[in-house]
Amino acid sequence: MKHYTDEFKRKAVVLSEEIGCRDAAEQLGVSYYTLSDWRRRKNIRPEESQQREEYLPDAELLHEVHYLREANALLQRTVDYLLKQQV
């Protein structure tokens, strides 16, 4: 898996906004979906993207997904318990 610098990502996003995502991805040799994801992340937090863009490696994302699923399951069990207590 390729790792791109934050500077490369910022420049790629700017280029994609100028000439279009598909053309920029082809020109830079980057997957269209990768570049689309960088653009999406930039547009989610426009105030933060100008200061610092944060891109998590896949391992960190998977860890965060696992953590959030565990937290969600705990909350669901808590809700179920509290609903049983009301009966």
Secondary structure, DSSP 4 states (H G I P E B T S, - for coil): -----HHHHHHHHHHHHHH-HHHHHHHHT--HHHHHHHHHHHHHSHHHHTT------HHHHHHHHHHHHHHHHHHHHHHHHHHHHH-
